[in-house]
Amino acid sequence: EDLKNLAEHVDKPKFHLVAHDWGGGVAWHFVSKYPEMVKSYTACNIPHVTSLRDQQRGSWEQMLKSWYMLFFQLPVLPEFMMMKQDNQCFYGIAKEAGLHKDEELINVYKFAFPDFTTWNRTINYYRAAVRSTIFKNPKSLPYMKGLNDIKVPCMSIFGTDDKYLSVDSAKGTNKYVKNHRLELVPGVSHWIQQEAPEKVNPLLQD
């Protein structure tokens, strides 16, 4: 609803949508609920949410890649782990994309995650996702309508060296999207738009 309200506020009744990771998960739901507002959707290293769940249930590769989601179910500890040593975790995350020496980039993320509350709200996405899957929260049902039959033209740009999401989960997106194009980018990490903008940007303009 926030995205819908933002688009209406800036007078963009129909637009091209690009998203990554959790923003991409939200975007899959958006295009299913408001297809009339989206000209096209480009998902950067985020499979269709049902394809990802298929792999989490049926693929050892994806189960192992998703280990951190179980860790994030613990109370309090994950927040303090991420915050320790002045958000040192961002150097490890950036290293996956070869950007760990970019102090300006690291400081931007540190500025965006200044305290426990910010980390808590972020990690709560993982807690809510796992619990809604296990307990079938009825409040989520309105957002599931049309999710597995998306008609908006979609493109997935997927770095094949993703530590968190399998290539098969990206390939499985085809089952849930009528008009889907998959662009695999070999040797690129989960952070594809930061690591390989020279490959991502031309695809967005294609």
C-alpha positions as CSV (number, residue, x, y, z in Angstrom):
1,E,0.0,0.0,0.0
2,D,2.9,2.4,0.7
3,L,4.2,1.9,-2.9
4,K,0.7,2.5,-4.3
5,N,0.3,5.7,-2.2
6,L,3.7,7.0,-3.2
7,A,3.0,6.4,-6.9
8,E,-0.3,8.2,-6.6
9,H,1.3,11.1,-4.7
10,V,3.9,11.8,-7.4
11,D,1.2,11.3,-10.1
12,K,2.7,8.2,-11.7
13,P,-0.4,6.0,-12.3
14,K,1.7,3.5,-14.3
15,F,5.4,2.9,-14.1
16,H,8.3,0.5,-14.5
17,L,9.2,-1.2,-11.3
18,V,12.7,-2.4,-10.3
19,A,13.5,-4.0,-6.9
20,H,16.0,-6.2,-5.1
21,D,15.9,-8.7,-2.2
22,W,13.2,-7.8,0.3
23,G,12.1,-4.9,-1.8
24,G,11.7,-7.4,-4.6
25,G,9.6,-9.7,-2.4
26,V,7.2,-6.8,-1.7
27,A,7.2,-5.9,-5.4
28,W,6.1,-9.4,-6.4
29,H,3.0,-8.9,-4.2
30,F,2.5,-5.4,-5.6
31,V,2.5,-6.5,-9.2
32,S,0.0,-9.3,-8.4
33,K,-2.3,-6.9,-6.5
34,Y,-2.0,-3.8,-8.7
35,P,-1.1,-5.0,-12.2
36,E,-2.8,-2.1,-13.8
37,M,-0.2,0.2,-12.3
38,V,2.9,-1.6,-13.5
39,K,4.3,-1.4,-17.1
40,S,7.0,-3.9,-16.3
41,Y,8.8,-5.4,-13.3
42,T,12.5,-6.2,-13.0
43,A,13.5,-8.4,-10.1
44,C,17.2,-8.2,-9.2
45,N,18.3,-11.4,-7.4
46,I,15.0,-12.1,-6.0
47,P,13.0,-15.1,-7.3
48,H,9.2,-15.2,-7.3
49,V,8.2,-15.7,-3.7
50,T,6.4,-19.0,-4.3
51,S,9.3,-20.4,-6.4
52,L,11.6,-19.6,-3.4
53,R,9.3,-21.4,-1.0
54,D,9.2,-24.4,-3.4
55,Q,13.0,-24.6,-3.3
56,Q,13.1,-24.0,0.5
57,R,10.9,-27.1,0.9
58,G,12.3,-29.3,-1.8
59,S,15.9,-28.4,-2.4
60,W,18.8,-29.1,0.1
61,E,20.8,-26.4,-1.7
62,Q,18.2,-23.7,-1.0
63,M,17.6,-25.0,2.5
64,L,21.3,-24.6,3.4
65,K,21.4,-21.2,1.8
66,S,18.5,-20.1,4.0
67,W,20.1,-21.1,7.3
68,Y,20.3,-17.5,8.4
69,M,16.5,-17.1,8.3
70,L,16.3,-19.7,11.1
71,F,19.0,-17.8,13.1
72,F,17.0,-14.6,12.7
73,Q,14.1,-16.3,14.5
74,L,16.0,-16.0,17.8
75,P,15.0,-13.0,19.9
76,V,17.5,-10.1,20.4
77,L,20.7,-12.1,19.6
78,P,20.7,-11.5,15.8
79,E,20.3,-7.7,16.3
80,F,23.3,-7.6,18.6
81,M,25.3,-9.9,16.3
82,M,24.7,-7.5,13.4
83,M,25.5,-4.4,15.5
84,K,28.7,-5.6,17.0
85,Q,32.0,-3.7,16.4
86,D,30.2,-0.8,14.9
87,N,28.3,-2.8,12.3
88,Q,31.4,-4.7,11.1
89,C,29.0,-7.1,9.3
90,F,28.8,-4.6,6.4
91,Y,32.4,-5.2,5.5
92,G,31.7,-9.0,5.1
93,I,28.5,-8.3,3.1
94,A,30.3,-5.9,0.8
95,K,33.2,-8.3,0.4
96,E,30.9,-10.7,-1.5
97,A,30.6,-8.1,-4.2
98,G,34.3,-7.0,-3.9
99,L,33.3,-3.6,-2.4
100,H,34.6,-4.0,1.1
101,K,37.3,-1.4,0.6
102,D,34.7,1.3,-0.4
103,E,34.5,3.1,2.9
104,E,32.0,5.6,1.6
105,L,29.6,2.8,0.7
106,I,30.1,1.1,4.0
107,N,29.4,4.4,5.9
108,V,26.2,4.9,4.0
109,Y,24.9,1.5,5.3
110,K,26.2,2.3,8.8
111,F,24.3,5.5,8.7
112,A,21.1,3.7,7.6
113,F,21.4,1.1,10.4
114,P,22.4,3.3,13.4
115,D,20.8,1.4,16.3
116,F,19.0,-1.7,17.7
117,T,15.5,-0.5,16.6
118,T,16.6,-0.3,12.9
119,W,18.0,-3.7,13.0
120,N,15.0,-5.1,14.8
121,R,12.6,-3.8,12.3
122,T,14.7,-5.2,9.5
123,I,15.1,-8.7,11.0
124,N,11.4,-8.8,11.8
125,Y,10.8,-9.2,8.1
126,Y,12.4,-12.6,8.4
127,R,10.6,-13.5,11.5
128,A,7.2,-12.6,10.0
129,A,8.0,-14.5,6.7
130,V,8.8,-17.7,8.5
131,R,6.0,-17.5,10.9
132,S,3.4,-16.7,8.3
133,T,4.5,-19.7,6.3
134,I,4.3,-22.0,9.3
135,F,1.1,-20.7,10.9
136,K,-0.8,-19.6,7.7
137,N,-1.7,-16.1,9.0
138,P,-5.2,-15.3,7.6
139,K,-4.3,-11.6,7.4
140,S,-1.9,-12.4,4.5
141,L,-4.6,-14.1,2.3
142,P,-5.7,-10.9,0.5
143,Y,-2.1,-10.4,-0.6
144,M,-1.9,-13.9,-2.0
145,K,-4.6,-13.5,-4.6
146,G,-3.2,-13.5,-8.1
147,L,0.4,-14.0,-6.8
148,N,0.9,-17.3,-8.7
149,D,-0.5,-16.1,-12.0
150,I,1.2,-12.8,-12.7
151,K,0.5,-11.3,-16.1
152,V,2.7,-8.1,-15.9
153,P,5.8,-8.5,-18.1
154,C,8.7,-9.4,-15.7
155,M,12.4,-9.8,-16.1
156,S,14.7,-11.5,-13.5
157,I,18.3,-10.4,-13.5
158,F,20.2,-13.0,-11.3
159,G,23.8,-13.3,-10.3
160,T,24.7,-17.0,-10.2
161,D,27.1,-16.7,-7.2
162,D,24.3,-15.7,-4.8
163,K,25.1,-17.1,-1.4
164,Y,21.5,-16.8,-0.2
165,L,19.3,-17.8,-3.2
166,S,19.7,-20.6,-5.7
167,V,19.7,-20.4,-9.5
168,D,16.9,-23.0,-9.5
169,S,14.7,-20.6,-7.5
170,A,15.2,-18.0,-10.1
171,K,14.4,-20.5,-12.9
172,G,11.3,-21.6,-11.1
173,T,9.8,-18.1,-11.5
174,N,8.7,-19.1,-14.9
175,K,5.9,-21.2,-13.4
176,Y,4.2,-18.2,-11.8
177,V,4.7,-15.5,-14.4
178,K,3.0,-15.5,-17.9
179,N,5.6,-13.3,-19.5
180,H,9.0,-13.9,-17.9
181,R,12.5,-13.3,-19.1
182,L,15.5,-14.6,-17.1
183,E,18.9,-13.1,-17.5
184,L,21.6,-15.1,-15.6
185,V,24.8,-13.2,-14.9
186,P,27.6,-15.7,-14.2
187,G,30.0,-15.1,-11.4
188,V,28.1,-12.2,-9.8
189,S,26.9,-12.2,-6.2
190,H,23.6,-11.4,-4.6
191,W,24.4,-7.7,-4.6
192,I,24.2,-7.6,-8.4
193,Q,23.3,-3.9,-9.0
194,Q,26.3,-2.8,-6.9
195,E,28.7,-5.3,-8.2
196,A,27.8,-5.3,-11.9
197,P,26.0,-2.1,-12.8
198,E,27.6,-2.3,-16.3
199,K,25.6,-5.4,-16.9
200,V,22.4,-4.5,-15.0
201,N,21.8,-1.0,-16.4
202,P,21.8,-2.0,-20.1
203,L,19.2,-4.7,-19.3
204,L,17.0,-2.2,-17.6
205,Q,17.2,0.1,-20.6
206,D,16.6,-2.8,-23.1
